[in-house]
Amino acid sequence: MITDHGHKPTNKNKKFYCLYCDYNTSYKHLLQRHTYVKHKEQNEFAISMKTYCCIYCDFTTMENRNLQNHIFSKHKKQNDVENGVKLKLKTYSCVYCDFTTKSNRNFQKHIYLKHKKQNELENKVEIKIQTYSCVYCDFTTIENLKLQNHVFSKHKEQNQLENKVTVKRKTCVYCDFTTNRNRNLQNHVYSKHREQNDLENKVALNIQTFSCVYCDFKTLTEQLLNIHIFSKHREQNKLENKIEIKIKPYSCVYCDYSTYRNQSLQKHLFRKHKKQNELENKVAIVIKIHSCDYCEFNTVEKTRFKAHQALCKNTK
Protein backbone atom coordinates (compact mmCIF):
# COMPACT_ATOMS: atom_id res chain seq x y z
CA MET A 1 0.00 0.00 0.00
CA ILE A 2 1.39 3.37 -1.01
CA THR A 3 -0.04 6.42 0.69
CA ASP A 4 0.81 10.03 1.45
CA HIS A 5 2.05 11.00 -2.03
CA GLY A 6 4.00 7.80 -2.71
CA HIS A 7 5.58 7.22 0.71
CA LYS A 8 5.35 3.70 2.15
CA PRO A 9 4.87 3.27 5.87
CA THR A 10 7.76 1.24 7.26
CA ASN A 11 5.33 -0.58 9.51
CA LYS A 12 1.58 -0.16 9.47
CA ASN A 13 1.38 -0.30 13.29
CA LYS A 14 4.60 1.60 14.02
CA LYS A 15 4.32 5.16 15.26
CA PHE A 16 6.90 7.94 15.30
CA TYR A 17 6.49 10.26 18.29
CA CYS A 18 7.64 13.85 18.65
CA LEU A 19 10.02 14.49 21.56
CA TYR A 20 8.56 17.95 22.24
CA CYS A 21 4.77 17.55 21.92
CA ASP A 22 2.10 14.85 21.54
CA TYR A 23 2.29 14.72 17.74
CA ASN A 24 2.67 11.24 16.23
CA THR A 25 2.60 9.78 12.73
CA SER A 26 3.22 6.54 10.83
CA TYR A 27 5.67 8.29 8.52
CA LYS A 28 9.22 9.15 9.50
CA HIS A 29 9.53 11.96 6.98
CA LEU A 30 6.41 13.65 8.41
CA LEU A 31 7.92 13.54 11.90
CA GLN A 32 11.11 15.11 10.52
CA ARG A 33 9.11 17.84 8.81
CA HIS A 34 7.04 18.47 11.93
CA THR A 35 10.16 18.74 14.13
CA TYR A 36 11.82 21.10 11.68
CA VAL A 37 8.79 23.38 11.32
CA LYS A 38 7.45 23.38 14.89
CA HIS A 39 10.56 22.82 17.03
CA LYS A 40 13.45 24.09 14.92
CA GLU A 41 15.00 26.22 17.70
CA GLN A 42 14.12 23.75 20.47
CA ASN A 43 15.53 20.69 18.70
CA GLU A 44 18.83 19.53 20.20
CA PHE A 45 19.40 16.67 17.77
CA ALA A 46 20.53 16.86 14.18
CA ILE A 47 17.72 16.09 11.77
CA SER A 48 18.85 14.30 8.65
CA MET A 49 16.72 16.33 6.31
CA LYS A 50 17.93 18.53 3.46
CA THR A 51 17.01 22.19 3.68
CA TYR A 52 16.90 24.75 0.88
CA CYS A 53 17.98 28.32 1.65
CA CYS A 54 17.19 31.49 -0.27
CA ILE A 55 20.30 33.36 -1.48
CA TYR A 56 18.49 36.72 -1.26
CA CYS A 57 17.03 36.52 2.28
CA ASP A 58 16.91 34.23 5.34
CA PHE A 59 14.00 32.09 4.07
CA THR A 60 14.53 28.31 4.45
CA THR A 61 12.37 25.34 3.50
CA MET A 62 12.59 21.57 3.20
CA GLU A 63 11.22 21.46 -0.34
CA ASN A 64 12.90 22.76 -3.47
CA ARG A 65 9.47 23.55 -4.94
CA ASN A 66 8.73 25.92 -2.04
CA LEU A 67 12.09 27.66 -2.56
CA GLN A 68 11.34 28.09 -6.26
CA ASN A 69 7.91 29.53 -5.46
CA HIS A 70 9.42 31.87 -2.85
CA ILE A 71 12.06 33.27 -5.26
CA PHE A 72 9.46 33.69 -8.01
CA SER A 73 7.09 35.53 -5.64
CA LYS A 74 9.57 37.63 -3.63
CA HIS A 75 12.76 38.06 -5.69
CA LYS A 76 11.76 37.57 -9.34
CA LYS A 77 13.15 40.86 -10.67
CA GLN A 78 16.41 40.54 -8.72
CA ASN A 79 16.81 36.94 -9.83
CA ASP A 80 16.14 37.85 -13.48
CA VAL A 81 19.05 40.32 -13.29
CA GLU A 82 21.51 38.25 -11.22
CA ASN A 83 20.32 34.82 -12.41
CA GLY A 84 21.32 33.37 -9.02
CA VAL A 85 18.77 30.55 -9.09
CA LYS A 86 17.55 28.70 -12.15
CA LEU A 87 13.78 28.56 -11.83
CA LYS A 88 12.16 25.38 -13.11
CA LEU A 89 8.60 26.51 -12.52
CA LYS A 90 5.91 26.46 -15.14
CA THR A 91 4.77 30.04 -15.58
CA TYR A 92 1.81 31.58 -17.37
CA SER A 93 2.33 34.86 -19.22
CA CYS A 94 -0.41 37.25 -20.27
CA VAL A 95 -0.70 37.84 -24.03
CA TYR A 96 -1.99 41.37 -23.46
CA CYS A 97 0.48 42.73 -20.86
CA ASP A 98 3.65 41.74 -18.95
CA PHE A 99 1.84 39.93 -16.12
CA THR A 100 3.24 36.49 -15.22
CA THR A 101 2.22 33.95 -12.60
CA LYS A 102 2.92 30.35 -11.65
CA SER A 103 -0.78 29.60 -11.12
CA ASN A 104 -3.10 28.85 -14.03
CA ARG A 105 -6.08 29.94 -11.91
CA ASN A 106 -4.46 33.32 -11.18
CA PHE A 107 -3.66 33.66 -14.89
CA GLN A 108 -7.30 32.96 -15.80
CA LYS A 109 -8.50 35.43 -13.14
CA HIS A 110 -6.12 38.08 -14.48
CA ILE A 111 -7.43 37.72 -18.05
CA TYR A 112 -11.03 37.80 -16.83
CA LEU A 113 -10.56 40.84 -14.57
CA LYS A 114 -8.14 42.94 -16.67
CA HIS A 115 -8.69 41.98 -20.32
CA LYS A 116 -12.18 40.47 -20.48
CA LYS A 117 -13.55 42.68 -23.29
CA GLN A 118 -10.33 42.54 -25.33
CA ASN A 119 -10.18 38.76 -25.00
CA GLU A 120 -13.83 38.40 -26.04
CA LEU A 121 -12.93 40.21 -29.28
CA GLU A 122 -9.58 38.58 -30.02
CA ASN A 123 -10.27 35.23 -28.27
CA LYS A 124 -6.57 34.52 -27.59
CA VAL A 125 -7.15 32.79 -24.25
CA GLU A 126 -9.83 30.22 -23.50
CA ILE A 127 -11.30 31.12 -20.11
CA LYS A 128 -12.13 28.03 -18.07
CA ILE A 129 -12.99 29.72 -14.80
CA GLN A 130 -16.24 29.44 -12.87
CA THR A 131 -18.35 32.57 -12.73
CA TYR A 132 -21.17 33.52 -10.38
CA SER A 133 -24.10 35.55 -11.72
CA CYS A 134 -26.60 37.65 -9.81
CA VAL A 135 -30.22 36.48 -10.11
CA TYR A 136 -31.49 40.04 -9.77
CA CYS A 137 -29.29 41.89 -12.31
CA ASP A 138 -26.51 41.29 -14.88
CA PHE A 139 -23.62 41.41 -12.35
CA THR A 140 -21.09 38.56 -12.66
CA THR A 141 -17.98 37.70 -10.70
CA ILE A 142 -15.48 34.87 -10.27
CA GLU A 143 -15.82 34.77 -6.47
CA ASN A 144 -18.84 33.54 -4.58
CA LEU A 145 -18.06 35.90 -1.66
CA LYS A 146 -18.16 38.89 -4.02
CA LEU A 147 -21.54 37.76 -5.31
CA GLN A 148 -22.80 37.53 -1.72
CA ASN A 149 -21.45 41.04 -1.01
CA HIS A 150 -23.16 42.35 -4.15
CA VAL A 151 -26.54 40.80 -3.25
CA PHE A 152 -26.23 42.06 0.34
CA SER A 153 -25.40 45.64 -0.69
CA LYS A 154 -27.58 46.00 -3.83
CA HIS A 155 -30.54 43.62 -3.39
CA LYS A 156 -30.76 43.06 0.39
CA GLU A 157 -34.50 43.73 0.82
CA GLN A 158 -35.50 41.87 -2.35
CA ASN A 159 -33.40 38.87 -1.38
CA GLN A 160 -34.85 38.82 2.16
CA LEU A 161 -38.31 38.44 0.57
CA GLU A 162 -37.43 36.00 -2.22
CA ASN A 163 -34.46 34.27 -0.51
CA LYS A 164 -32.86 33.23 -3.81
CA VAL A 165 -29.25 33.68 -2.66
CA THR A 166 -27.80 32.40 0.62
CA VAL A 167 -25.78 35.27 2.11
CA LYS A 168 -23.52 34.23 5.00
CA ARG A 169 -22.60 37.14 7.26
CA LYS A 170 -20.55 37.47 10.45
CA THR A 171 -21.81 40.12 12.88
CA CYS A 172 -19.80 42.24 15.30
CA VAL A 173 -20.70 41.65 18.98
CA TYR A 174 -20.20 45.35 19.76
CA CYS A 175 -22.10 47.03 16.88
CA ASP A 176 -24.21 46.22 13.80
CA PHE A 177 -21.22 45.81 11.45
CA THR A 178 -21.44 42.67 9.27
CA THR A 179 -19.04 40.99 6.86
CA ASN A 180 -18.61 37.65 5.15
CA ARG A 181 -14.92 37.32 6.04
CA ASN A 182 -13.61 36.42 9.50
CA ARG A 183 -10.45 38.44 8.82
CA ASN A 184 -12.51 41.57 8.09
CA LEU A 185 -14.44 41.07 11.32
CA GLN A 186 -11.20 40.77 13.32
CA ASN A 187 -9.80 43.86 11.62
CA HIS A 188 -12.99 45.76 12.42
CA VAL A 189 -12.93 44.76 16.11
CA TYR A 190 -9.25 45.70 16.35
CA SER A 191 -9.79 49.08 14.65
CA LYS A 192 -13.09 50.12 16.26
CA HIS A 193 -13.45 48.23 19.56
CA ARG A 194 -9.92 47.34 20.64
CA GLU A 195 -10.10 48.82 24.17
CA GLN A 196 -13.55 47.37 24.84
CA ASN A 197 -12.50 43.96 23.54
CA ASP A 198 -9.32 44.03 25.68
CA LEU A 199 -11.59 44.32 28.73
CA GLU A 200 -14.42 41.97 27.74
CA ASN A 201 -12.39 39.61 25.51
CA LYS A 202 -15.43 38.57 23.45
CA VAL A 203 -13.50 38.16 20.19
CA ALA A 204 -10.20 36.24 19.96
CA LEU A 205 -7.97 38.39 17.75
CA ASN A 206 -5.43 36.49 15.71
CA ILE A 207 -4.06 39.28 13.54
CA GLN A 208 -0.65 40.68 12.70
CA THR A 209 -0.03 44.34 13.45
CA PHE A 210 2.64 46.71 12.15
CA SER A 211 4.06 49.39 14.48
CA CYS A 212 5.73 52.69 13.63
CA VAL A 213 9.29 53.06 14.95
CA TYR A 214 8.87 56.84 15.32
CA CYS A 215 5.54 57.06 17.19
CA ASP A 216 2.86 54.85 18.76
CA PHE A 217 0.91 54.38 15.50
CA LYS A 218 -0.21 50.79 14.78
CA THR A 219 -1.94 49.37 11.75
CA LEU A 220 -3.06 46.06 10.28
CA THR A 221 -1.23 46.25 6.96
CA GLU A 222 2.35 46.95 5.93
CA GLN A 223 1.10 49.22 3.15
CA LEU A 224 -0.71 51.51 5.62
CA LEU A 225 2.41 51.62 7.80
CA ASN A 226 4.45 52.65 4.76
CA ILE A 227 1.90 55.34 3.90
CA HIS A 228 1.97 56.61 7.51
CA ILE A 229 5.79 56.87 7.57
CA PHE A 230 5.83 58.49 4.13
CA SER A 231 3.22 61.04 5.24
CA LYS A 232 4.32 61.75 8.82
CA HIS A 233 8.03 60.86 9.17
CA ARG A 234 9.44 61.11 5.64
CA GLU A 235 12.30 63.51 6.45
CA GLN A 236 13.22 61.74 9.69
CA ASN A 237 13.22 58.38 7.94
CA LYS A 238 15.47 59.74 5.18
CA LEU A 239 18.06 60.61 7.83
CA GLU A 240 17.76 57.54 10.06
CA ASN A 241 16.69 55.08 7.35
CA LYS A 242 14.99 52.75 9.83
CA ILE A 243 12.22 51.63 7.48
CA GLU A 244 12.42 50.77 3.79
CA ILE A 245 9.36 52.45 2.32
CA LYS A 246 7.86 50.06 -0.22
CA ILE A 247 5.47 52.43 -1.93
CA LYS A 248 5.83 54.15 -5.25
CA PRO A 249 5.73 57.92 -4.72
CA TYR A 250 4.21 60.06 -7.45
CA SER A 251 6.12 63.29 -8.02
CA CYS A 252 4.93 66.51 -9.62
CA VAL A 253 6.85 67.61 -12.73
CA TYR A 254 6.27 71.29 -11.91
CA CYS A 255 7.21 71.44 -8.21
CA ASP A 256 8.62 69.28 -5.40
CA TYR A 257 5.24 67.86 -4.36
CA SER A 258 5.10 64.06 -4.02
CA THR A 259 2.45 61.63 -2.86
CA TYR A 260 1.81 57.88 -2.63
CA ARG A 261 -1.47 58.10 -4.57
CA ASN A 262 -1.78 58.80 -8.28
CA GLN A 263 -5.24 60.29 -7.67
CA SER A 264 -3.77 62.80 -5.20
CA LEU A 265 -1.15 63.81 -7.78
CA GLN A 266 -3.88 64.30 -10.37
CA LYS A 267 -5.84 66.53 -7.97
CA HIS A 268 -2.69 68.52 -7.17
CA LEU A 269 -1.97 69.11 -10.87
CA PHE A 270 -5.55 70.24 -11.48
CA ARG A 271 -5.54 72.66 -8.52
CA LYS A 272 -2.01 74.07 -8.69
CA HIS A 273 -0.77 73.71 -12.28
CA LYS A 274 -3.89 73.46 -14.45
CA LYS A 275 -3.05 76.35 -16.83
CA GLN A 276 0.67 75.46 -17.03
CA ASN A 277 -0.15 71.83 -17.80
CA GLU A 278 -2.67 72.82 -20.48
CA LEU A 279 0.16 74.71 -22.22
CA GLU A 280 3.00 72.22 -21.73
CA ASN A 281 0.82 69.07 -21.62
CA LYS A 282 3.40 67.08 -19.62
CA VAL A 283 0.86 65.01 -17.67
CA ALA A 284 -2.43 63.55 -18.88
CA ILE A 285 -5.05 64.41 -16.27
CA VAL A 286 -7.56 61.55 -16.24
CA ILE A 287 -9.38 62.44 -13.03
CA LYS A 288 -13.12 63.17 -13.12
CA ILE A 289 -13.88 66.89 -13.13
CA HIS A 290 -17.27 68.03 -11.83
CA SER A 291 -18.68 71.10 -13.62
CA CYS A 292 -21.52 73.27 -12.33
CA ASP A 293 -24.69 73.36 -14.47
CA TYR A 294 -25.33 77.00 -13.62
CA CYS A 295 -21.91 78.69 -13.83
CA GLU A 296 -18.30 78.06 -14.94
CA PHE A 297 -17.22 76.55 -11.60
CA ASN A 298 -15.49 73.16 -11.71
CA THR A 299 -13.68 71.00 -9.18
CA VAL A 300 -12.32 67.51 -8.63
CA GLU A 301 -13.97 67.27 -5.18
CA LYS A 302 -17.42 65.67 -5.39
CA THR A 303 -18.62 66.96 -1.99
CA ARG A 304 -17.46 70.49 -2.78
CA PHE A 305 -19.19 70.32 -6.18
CA LYS A 306 -22.50 69.21 -4.65
CA ALA A 307 -22.40 71.98 -2.03
CA HIS A 308 -21.58 74.63 -4.65
CA GLN A 309 -24.23 73.50 -7.14
CA ALA A 310 -26.94 73.42 -4.48
CA LEU A 311 -26.03 76.97 -3.45
CA CYS A 312 -25.73 78.13 -7.07
CA LYS A 313 -29.09 76.62 -7.97
CA ASN A 314 -30.84 78.47 -5.12
CA THR A 315 -29.35 81.85 -6.13
CA LYS A 316 -30.38 81.55 -9.79
MOLINSUL-V704699 format. One record per pair of residues at least 24 apart in sequence whose ideal C-beta (glycine too) atoms are under 6 Angstrom apart, sorted by sequence separation. I is the first residue (numbers start at 1). J is the second residue. D is the distance in whole Angstrom. If there is no record, write none. Layout:
<<I/J/D> <I/J/D>>
This chain:
<<33/62/6> <55/84/5> <95/124/5> <135/164/5> <173/202/5> <213/242/5> <253/282/5> <72/102/6> <112/142/6> <230/260/5> <270/300/5> <148/180/5> <109/142/6> <187/220/5> <227/260/5> <267/300/5> <145/180/5>>
